[in-house]
């Protein structure tokens, strides 16, 4: 994916970046095998923002181990549990 496209997605709040040692980066798990953003990610980010979560809180939740998935929510977005991750995010907003 082109850098300009990633920058636009960040501006549109469809992606979240992490700043480490002053360098802004987007987690690799936010992309699929073709280099595009994971299908469900922009909607998930919107749901969590609407629920009052800040970017840092969203990142922590996405990468926190969850034995009931199993793995992390961001890993589950790559498979059959993506809808379950979205459902949980919606429930957290209430």
N, C-alpha and C positions, 0 to 999 in steps of 0.2 A: 504494500500500500504506500502511496506517495506521502511524503512528509507533509505536503500542503493539505492533503485530505485528512490526515491525522490531526493537524492543527485546527482544521474546520470542525471536525468532530468534537474536539476539546472545547472550542468556543461555543458549540451548540449543546454542550453538556451531554453528549452521547458517548463520551469516553471520559475516563478519569486518569490523571497522570500522578506519578509519585516523584517527589523531588529528593534526590540522594546526592549529597555532597555538591549541592547547587545545580545538579543536572536533572532536567525534567525527563522522565521516561514513562512509557506506558507498559504495564505488565504484559509479557508474552502470552499469557493465558487468555487475554482479551481478544486474541485473534485465532481464527481457525486454520486448518492446514493449507488453505489457499491464500492466506494473508489478509483476508477480510475480517472485520469484527465479527465476533460470535453473534449469531442471529438474535438471540434474546437479550444481549447486554444493554443496548440503548434503552429498551423498554424497562428493564430491571432498574437501571440507574434512575430513570424518570420516576418510577414508582417509589423508590427509596427517597429521592429528593422531595417528592410530594408528601412523603411521610415525615419530613423534617430532618432527615439524616444529612449530615455534612459529608463531603467527599472522603475525609479521613475515616469517618465511621463506616461508610460504605465499603471502603477498601478493607478495613479490619474485618467486617462481616463476611465479605466475599472470600477472604483467605483464611478464615478461622475453621479449623477441623470440626466436622459435624459427623459423628458416628452414625446418625440416622440416615445420612445420604448414601453411602459413606463418602468420606473425603471432604472436600471443601465445596461451598456453593459455586465458586467459579469453575471448578472441575466438572461439577454436575451440569453446568450450562452446555458442555460439549456432548452431552449424551441424552438419554431418555428421561432424566430427572429435571430437565430445564423447566418444565411447567410447574413442578413441585417447588422449585426455587422461587419462581415468580409468585406462586401462591403464598409461600412463607413470607416473602417481602411485603405482599399486600396486607397480610395479617399483622405484621409488625407495625404498619402505619396507623393502626387503629388503637 
